[in-house]
Amino acid sequence: SYLYQGNALSVMDQNLQIKKDYELPGDVYGVIKNPVDKKIYWYGINDDGFGIWRVEDGVAILQNFEEIYTLDSKGVHAAFSEEGILYITDMESMWKLEDNMEPVKLFDYLKQDCFMEDLQKMSVLAEDDMLLLAKYDKEYHLLSVKEGERPAEKQEITLAIFYPPGISSLQKSIIQFNRENEKYHVKLLHPENTDVALDYEYKIQMEVSAGR
């Protein structure tokens, strides 16, 4: 059994007696077990952002992930598949992590017309096949999340704007429209963090010239 609170993790035996304590440079959000190597991992926030700890030879080793965005413990979840593949989700994206390597982004929820307001739980059914209990549109939904392409039966419309929308009413309206409209799907194009104004204008000109 495991007991965690704040930046402390205690490992207990079957009689609930503490066998070992770990002091971590951060706050623990959750504890998970890899079904393949039987090792215990715990995840949470530290001075460098989101991180995963694991025990190697009795020492807690930290691996940080700058890509994961979290405000509090309710905004991020992690779980293993039966094959020992680690999946991490925050409010914006889902990530896949194999053999303690760098994470690979699987999904961007906004691009799938889901504006997450809250995340309660993630379960891994099989590789790249997950269930999410999430809140959006002021209600909770059980989402089946699978890797794959969006069905192409809707006509795509690209709306280009010249400022990053972030979490805006425009983006929420587009997401709601895409879920409700059976004929059209709106794609929002906006400058990325690395774009400058001239690069972005050139990108739009190339898209229009190519008929996209």
N, C-alpha and C positions, 0 to 999 in steps of 0.2 A: 504494500500500500504506500501511497505517497501523499504527503501533506505539504501544501505550499501556501505561503502568505507573503505578499510583498516581495522582498528579494531573498527569501529563505525557502529551501526545499529540504524536506526530511524524508528519508527512506525508512519504512517501518517493517518489522517482521510480521508473521501471522498472529502474534499476540499483541500487535500494535505497539511494540516497543521500538524506540528509535534506534536504528542501526548506524545511520550516518546522516550528517547535516551538510548541506552545501550552501554557502553564501554566494549570491550572484550579484554582479554589478548592474542591477536593473530590477524590473518588476515582472514576475512570472504571470502569464495569462492562462496557460494550460499545460498539461502533461500528457504525452502520448507515447505509445510503445510500438516499436517496429516489429511486426510479426515475423520477419525473416531473421534478423540478427538478435532479436529479443532485447535490444538495448532501449533504454529509456531516453526520450528527448523531451525537452520542455522549451516553450517559446514565450516570448514577451518583448518588452521594450527595455533599452539600455541607453547609455549616453550617445551611442552612434546610430540609434534608430531601432528597427525591428531586428530580432536575432533569434537563432536556434541554438540551444545548448545541448550537448551530449556528453556522456561520461566515457572517457578513454583511460584505461589503467587507473581508475580511481580519481581522475582529474576531470573537472568540468571544462569542456572546450566550447568556445563561443564562435559562431559563424554569423556575421552580420549580412543583412540584405537591404541595400539602399532602395531597392525597387518597391518594397512593401510599404504601403501608406496606412498608418493607423493613428487614431486619436485616443482610443481607449480600448480596454480589453474586449468590448462587445463588437468592435469593428474588424476583428481579424480572427480567423480560425485556421487550424491545421489538422490534418488527418493522414494516416497511412493507408495505402491499398494493401491487399493480401500479398502482393508481390514486393512489398517494401518500398514502394514509390511514395514520396512525400508530396502532398498537395497543400498549398497555402492560399487562402483567399482573404482579400481585404474588401473594402466597400466598392472598389472600382474594377478589380481584376482578379483572375485566378492564375496561380503559378504552379508549375510542376518541377520537382527537384529529385534527381536520381543520383545515388551514390555520393551525397554531400557535395555535388558539383554546383555550378551557378544555376539559378532558377530560370526556367523558360516560361514565358507568358503563354497561356492557353486561350484565355478569354478576356475580352474587354466588355464589361456589362453594358456600358452605354451604347456600344455598337450593336448589342443584341437587344436594344430597346428596354433595358432594365435600369431604372434609376434607384439604386439601393438607399433606403433610409435607415435600415437596421439589419443586422445579420445575427441569427440566433444559433444556428447549428449547421455543420457540414458533415455528410457521410459519404464515404467512397464505396460504391457498389462494385466497380471493376476498374481497370485501367482506363483513364480518361472518361469515366462515367460516374457522375456525382449527383447527390441530392443536396439542395440548399433550402433551409427555412429562412426566408427573407421577407422584409417588409418594404413595400412600395405602394404608392397610391393609398396610403393610410390603412392598408390591410396586409395581413401576413399571407404568403404564398409558399407552396412547396414546389420548388423549381427542379426540373430534371435538366442537368447540365451535361451536354455531350459535345465532344469536339466534332466539327463538321462545317460544311458550307451552308450559308443561308439559302433557303429555297428561292428560286429565281422567277417565281410567277408574278411578282410585283414589278411595276415599272419604277426604275430608280430615278430620283430627282436629286441633284446636288445643289445645296444652298451654300454659297461661299460668303464668308464674312471676314472682316479685317481686324477682329480682336478675338483673343482666346476667350471662349464663353465661360469656362470653369463650370461651376454649378449655377446655372442661370435659369430663369423662367423660360427663355427661348428653348434651351435644351430639353427641359421637362415637357414643353408643349410638343416638340418634335417627337419625343419618345412616346407620348400618349397618342399622337396622330398615327404613328407607325403601327402601334398595336391595334388600333381601332379601324384603320382604313384597309380595305381589302384589295385596292387597285394600285396604290402608290406607296413607295417607301422613300422617305427623305433622308439623305446623307448630308451631314453637316461638315463642311470643309473650313478649317480655320488654321491660323499660323501655329506651327509647332514651337516648342521652346527654343529650338536652334535656328528658326527662320528669322530673317530680317525682312523688312517691308518689300524691298526690290526683289528678293528671292521668291517671296510669296506671290507677288504680282506676276512674275515670270511663270511660276508654276500654274497659276490660273490661266494665263494666256496659252500655255501649252495644252492644258486640258481642253480648252474651248476649241483650239485649232485642230485637235485630234477628234473632235466631235463627241467628247465625253462629258 
